[in-house]
Amino acid sequence: MRVLFMGTPPFAVPSLELLAENFEVVGVVTQPDRPAGRGKKLTPPPVKELALQLGIEVYQPERIRDFVKTIEDMKPDCIVVVAYGKILPKEVLDIPPYGVVNLHASLLPKYRGSAPIQRALMAGERVTGNTVMLVSEEMDAGDILSQEEVPIDEEDNFYTLSEKLSLRGADLLVRTLQLWFEGKIEPRPQEHEKATYAPPVQREEFRLCWKAQSESVKDRVRGLYPNVYTFFRGDRIKLLKVRVEEGAGEPGEVIDPDRFVVACGEGAVRILELISPKGRRMSGEDFVRGYSPKEGELLK
């Protein structure tokens, strides 16, 4: 089977690797190189780096509509999409005889959209999973080919859960494609009335609101790892790991300076790991020793 792969971020890398071991990958379509890092150096997407290592031709169109003829000329039997980052027009969906197959990191119809992993963690979910589906014109609403549940551990954050889902998802994707190509899967329509959505994370969501309940604060730190921040003595610190504790006070108030426990709108959290104002990753204990927070001080 001739497979055209479309994907961009680290999440898509295991899928491409496993697909290349099992099928003929006729090309890889990914986002253009973008500036990244402090020096804004032009950086290739992770999927491009792997494709070049595997000797697969890479395409990076700015507009997918300008690329339809090229896709037609490749004559793919199936197009596989994993976190590509762009909506595919109907002209592309109609090209391959086995359709456009997508790996989505949620148990659809739950968490349709671009941020299913973040939103599941932020909502305090205990279970999530992967769905392999046929792409339709409506976002994440296509018929389901397969699904697999994946538990969310208490210690999971966005990075660890993404890695877990990407590895499990790659395996599910390849197994599903093998059965799909053999005609052994009957697509199943989604229960659209049960759909929930996972919109993109907005920049303002990274600033922590201490008025939230302690469980919500913990889940936001996990879901938006490593970007949740607050201000201590006017300087920004990023919170990497917190634990729910008993306690009360004004939201953002340091109520136990020796253990770095901070009050929330309801309950409190202990800050276990953070990035200091100087950009150093450190434990809460080391921060207490270095910065000596005082009881009653406010994080804002």
Secondary structure, 3 states (H helix, E strand, C coil): CEEEEEECCHHHHHHHHHHHHHCEEEEEECCCCEEECCCCEEECCHHHHHHHHHCCCEECCCCHHHHHHHHHHHCCCEEEEECCCCCCCHHHHCCCCCCEEEEECCCCCCCECCCHHHHHHHCCCCEEEEEEEECCCCCCCCCEEEEEEEECCCCCCHHHHHHHHHHHHHHHHHHHHHHHHCCCCCCECCCHHHCCECCCCCHHHHECCCCCEHHHHHHHHHHCCCCCEEEECCEEEEEEEEEEECCCCCCCEEEECCCCEEECCECEEEEEEEECCCCCEEEHHHHHHHHCCCCCCEEC
